[in-house]
Amino acid sequence: MSNFEEFKIGTKVFLDGEYGVVVDLKKHENSWCSMWLSFVQMGGKLIDQNYQFTYINDDGSVKDKI
């Protein structure tokens, strides 16, 4: 199981075939960030923090050019 302490803003994650990044809850109130246990129980994983996303930047914003 991944460590809760590692699950913070900017952490890269994988769940249900989708990659993503944990974002600031103040900007994204519907985020599942606060649901750590549910995330892990559903099979969510922290991924290599050097992973390069195709469509989003490391902060979760959409890339200007793909």
C-alpha positions in Angstrom: 0.0 0.0 0.0 1.2 3.5 -0.8 2.0 5.9 2.0 -0.6 8.6 2.8 2.3 11.0 3.5 3.3 10.7 -0.2 -0.3 11.5 -1.3 -0.1 15.3 -1.6 -0.6 18.1 -4.2 1.4 17.3 -7.2 1.6 13.5 -6.6 1.2 11.5 -9.8 -1.4 8.7 -9.6 -3.0 5.9 -11.5 -6.6 4.6 -11.1 -8.9 2.6 -13.4 -6.7 2.9 -16.4 -6.2 6.6 -16.1 -3.2 8.6 -15.0 -3.5 11.9 -13.2 -2.1 14.3 -10.6 -3.4 15.3 -7.2 -4.5 18.9 -7.5 -5.2 21.7 -5.0 -8.6 21.0 -3.3 -9.3 24.7 -3.0 -9.3 24.9 -6.8 -11.0 21.5 -7.4 -13.4 20.8 -4.6 -14.8 17.7 -6.2 -11.4 16.0 -6.2 -11.0 12.6 -4.6 -7.8 13.8 -2.9 -9.3 13.7 0.5 -10.5 10.1 0.0 -7.1 8.4 0.5 -8.5 5.1 1.8 -11.1 4.8 -0.9 -8.5 5.6 -3.5 -6.3 2.7 -2.3 -9.2 0.3 -1.9 -10.3 1.0 -5.5 -6.8 0.0 -6.7 -5.3 3.5 -7.0 -1.5 3.7 -7.0 1.1 6.3 -6.8 3.3 6.2 -9.9 6.8 7.2 -10.7 7.0 11.0 -10.1 9.2 11.4 -13.2 6.3 10.0 -15.4 5.7 12.5 -18.3 2.0 13.0 -19.1 0.9 13.4 -22.7 -2.0 15.9 -22.2 -1.4 17.5 -18.8 1.4 19.3 -17.1 2.8 18.1 -13.7 0.5 20.6 -11.9 -2.6 19.1 -13.6 -3.2 21.9 -16.1 -3.8 21.1 -19.7 -0.8 21.3 -22.0 -0.9 24.1 -24.6 0.6 22.0 -27.4 0.6 18.3 -27.6 
